[in-house]
Amino acid sequence: MNYNNKKFRSIQNSENGETSKETVFEYKQTGNILTSTYKGGKIVQGHLIGLVDEIGTIKMSYHQINTKGELMTGVCSSKPEILATGKIRLYESWKWTSGDKSEGNSILEEL
C-alpha cells in the first residue's frame, strides 16, 4: 500500500487526543518511509515519520505544537481498511510520550 500524496482527516478521536475533524494530514511516502505534515483544530503544526509494512500498517512517531503553545509528542500504530469507495480508513492506537502519557484511539479517513 502506498500513501504518497494522500490526504486524511480525523473523523474520531479519544477525548485526551488533540486531532479533530478540522485536522488534515498530508502524507508522503518513499519506499516504506512515510512522512506527514498536519494542522487544524487544536493543532497549529504537526509532523510525523513512520514505517509502512507490506500490508499497509504504519508504525510512527509524531510531534506537534498545539494552540496552547505546548510541544506534544507521541507514538502511534495505524491499521488500514479499504472502503467500498476505494478510499482508505486508518484505525489508530496512540500514546502520548509527553504530558500525561495517556493512550487513545482515533480514526482517519482519506479525503
C-alpha positions as CSV (number, residue, x, y, z in Angstrom):
1,M,0.0,0.0,0.0
2,N,1.3,3.4,-0.9
3,Y,0.1,6.6,1.0
4,N,2.0,9.1,-1.2
5,N,0.1,12.3,-1.9
6,K,-2.9,11.2,0.0
7,K,-4.8,13.5,2.4
8,F,-6.6,12.3,5.6
9,R,-9.0,13.9,8.0
10,S,-9.5,12.9,11.6
11,I,-13.1,11.6,12.0
12,Q,-13.0,10.3,15.5
13,N,-10.6,10.6,18.5
14,S,-10.4,9.8,22.2
15,E,-11.2,12.8,24.4
16,N,-7.5,13.1,25.5
17,G,-6.4,13.5,21.9
18,E,-5.8,16.7,20.0
19,T,-6.8,15.9,16.5
20,S,-10.4,16.7,15.3
21,K,-12.5,16.9,12.2
22,E,-10.6,20.2,11.5
23,T,-7.2,18.3,11.4
24,V,-5.9,17.4,7.9
25,F,-2.9,15.2,7.3
26,E,-0.9,15.3,4.0
27,Y,1.1,12.1,3.6
28,K,4.2,11.5,1.5
29,Q,5.8,8.1,1.1
30,T,9.1,7.0,-0.4
31,G,9.7,3.2,-0.3
32,N,8.4,2.2,3.2
33,I,9.2,5.6,4.8
34,L,6.1,7.7,5.5
35,T,6.1,11.4,6.5
36,S,3.3,13.9,7.0
37,T,2.6,17.4,7.9
38,Y,-0.7,18.2,9.6
39,K,-2.6,21.0,11.2
40,G,-6.1,22.2,12.1
41,G,-8.3,22.5,15.2
42,K,-6.2,22.4,18.3
43,I,-3.0,21.7,16.3
44,V,-1.0,24.7,14.9
45,Q,1.6,22.4,13.2
46,G,2.5,18.8,13.4
47,H,4.8,16.3,11.8
48,L,5.0,12.5,11.8
49,I,7.5,9.9,10.5
50,G,6.9,6.2,10.2
51,L,7.4,2.9,8.5
52,V,4.8,1.2,6.4
53,D,4.8,-2.7,6.3
54,E,3.8,-4.9,3.5
55,I,0.1,-4.8,4.4
56,G,0.0,-1.1,4.9
57,T,0.2,-0.9,8.7
58,I,2.1,2.2,9.9
59,K,4.3,2.5,13.0
60,M,5.1,6.1,13.6
61,S,6.3,8.8,15.9
62,Y,4.8,12.3,15.9
63,H,5.3,15.8,17.4
64,Q,3.0,18.8,17.3
65,I,2.5,22.3,18.6
66,N,-1.0,22.9,20.0
67,T,-2.9,26.1,20.3
68,K,-1.8,26.4,23.9
69,G,1.8,26.7,22.6
70,E,2.8,23.2,24.0
71,L,5.1,20.8,22.2
72,M,3.4,17.4,22.4
73,T,4.9,14.0,21.3
74,G,3.7,10.5,20.8
75,V,3.8,7.2,19.1
76,C,1.1,5.5,17.0
77,S,0.2,2.3,15.1
78,S,-2.3,2.7,12.2
79,K,-4.1,-0.2,10.5
80,P,-5.8,0.4,7.1
81,E,-9.2,-0.6,5.8
82,I,-10.1,-0.1,2.2
83,L,-13.7,1.2,2.0
84,A,-16.2,0.4,-0.7
85,T,-15.4,3.7,-2.3
86,G,-11.7,2.7,-2.7
87,K,-10.7,5.3,0.0
88,I,-8.6,4.3,3.0
89,R,-9.7,4.4,6.6
90,L,-7.0,4.2,9.3
91,Y,-7.7,2.8,12.7
92,E,-5.1,4.2,15.1
93,S,-3.9,3.3,18.6
94,W,-1.7,6.0,20.0
95,K,0.2,7.0,23.2
96,W,1.5,10.4,24.3
97,T,5.2,10.3,25.2
98,S,4.8,13.8,26.7
99,G,2.2,15.3,29.1
100,D,0.2,12.7,30.9
101,K,1.5,9.8,28.8
102,S,-2.1,8.6,28.3
103,E,-3.3,6.4,25.4
104,G,-6.2,6.7,23.0
105,N,-7.7,5.6,19.7
106,S,-8.6,7.6,16.6
107,I,-9.8,7.1,13.1
108,L,-8.6,8.9,10.0
109,E,-10.3,8.8,6.6
110,E,-8.9,9.7,3.2
111,L,-10.3,12.8,1.6
